[in-house]
């Protein structure tokens, strides 16, 4: 389903934000807490979604983490409210970036996550952000 969802979004010239309970990148989590097929999932995002994938937002690892991979994809692992009592924030979608506004008394760092350059197909007028899930 990930491959077909990414392909559909790329065809339409859309931006992609992936939300997963389990992180996909060790630099934003740890090797012990990664999605079991993280390598395959990242391959789809990096190869088939190149330039369209903005971020992977995840949880699972209670201490949280953040990294940008070599393809410019932001990987944000949000801290758990179980161990960080007031850990929450707001993600705003702008035309060229995502803004994370940490509302958690220092428990969640605010940051700007710029979009990578996008290759818009000829039949698309502009890039859009679409929420899709299964």
Secondary structure, DSSP 4 states (H G I P E B T S, - for coil): -HHHHHHHHHHTT-BEEEEESS-S-GGGS-GGGS-TTHHHHHHIIIIITTTTEEEEEE--STT-EEEE-TTS-EEEEPPPTTTSTT--EEEEE-SSEEEEEE-STTSS--EEEEPPP----TT-SS--B-----
